[in-house]
Amino acid sequence: MINLLTSHASVRKYKDEPISKETVYELVNAGQHAASSHFVQSYSIVHVTDDETKEQLAELSKNKVQILGAGAVLVFCSDYRRLEKAAELHDESVEYGYAENTLVGAIDVALCAQNIAIASESKGYGICYIGGVRNAPDEISDLLKLPKGVMPLFAMTIGVPAQENDVKPRLPIEAVLHENEYDDSKYDELLPQYDETMKAYYSQRSSNRKVSTWTEQMTDFLKSPKRTYMGESLARQGYNNK
Ligand SMILES: Cc1cc2nc3c(=O)[nH]c(=O)nc-3n(C[C@H](O)[C@H](O)[C@H](O)COP(=O)(O)O)c2cc1C
């Protein structure tokens, strides 16, 4: 299991081999067995099988290669609609407009998705998460007919790998693991070290070679805000983040 986890690399190009609905069921079943906060199971997954819908999803999320080439495309949504229906059975309503509910929904979705990722990789498939779904969350909600309470967070493409990527070196363990107290003094030494590791990786990997470091990339990525409409999109789906 640990070998499987540490050999993960996202796969973006797949062979033209569809994944059967039975296999998708098997993978989703593995996903459902992830732990769930208060057992809310606050997620739904839309398996996109219709070609036209897939085309539009690919276009809207700006990740065409993965989505159009995949054997299976799953859109992961935080879901309080089903919990609302549960309360309706008891003539009650639920309140999910708080930041806490958004966090719980996102955590539950991520745990389920990562189980599915690992289950897929254990069967020899490659996967790629598609956060690009949040490039057009309102349009994708309309496309998939997501009711209020259901928020698309990301997708996952799964398929038989046609092109494998080298495993990306992670941050040194000491950078992410703290003992008893958070210690940011160590980053001044560890981050330049990691930059050297990533520079070597980027210049030697089998495809898409480049000259870059991790700290440069992160700085570029984070120096300006991203997807600033997300607050409004969450509110549109009933997540008001009070
Ligand atoms: C939530 C999430 C969203 C992501 N979105 C995209 C995406 O839209 N397109 C893409 O090509 N890769 C996407 N990725 C993949 C990351 O780029 C990738 O995991 C990261 O660079 C580490 O590389 P590795 O997965 O090969 O180890 C996403 C990953 C996560 C966890």
The ligand as a Gaussian input file, in Angstrom:
#p B3LYP/6-31G(d) Opt

LIG

0 1
 C       -7.865000      19.314000      -5.955000
 C       -6.875000      19.193000      -7.098000
 C       -7.125000      19.844000      -8.288000
 C       -6.275000      19.667000      -9.390000
 N       -6.609000      20.235000     -10.573000
 C       -5.895000      19.940000     -11.692000
 C       -6.333000      20.396000     -12.961000
 O       -7.342000      21.115000     -13.095000
 N       -5.630000      20.015000     -14.053000
 C       -4.522000      19.237000     -13.949000
 O       -3.941000      18.910000     -14.988000
 N       -4.068000      18.782000     -12.747000
 C       -4.743000      19.112000     -11.617000
 N       -4.342000      18.636000     -10.392000
 C       -3.147000      17.788000     -10.303000
 C       -1.963000      18.522000      -9.637000
 O       -1.411000      19.424000     -10.544000
 C       -0.957000      17.460000      -9.203000
 O       -1.529000      16.580000      -8.280000
 C        0.306000      18.088000      -8.605000
 O        1.005000      18.853000      -9.545000
 C        1.250000      16.999000      -8.075000
 O        1.609000      16.151000      -9.133000
 P        1.318000      14.581000      -9.082000
 O       -0.170000      14.397000      -8.835000
 O        1.720000      14.059000     -10.434000
 O        2.140000      14.012000      -7.982000
 C       -5.124000      18.853000      -9.274000
 C       -4.864000      18.226000      -8.034000
 C       -5.720000      18.391000      -6.975000
 C       -5.443000      17.672000      -5.665000

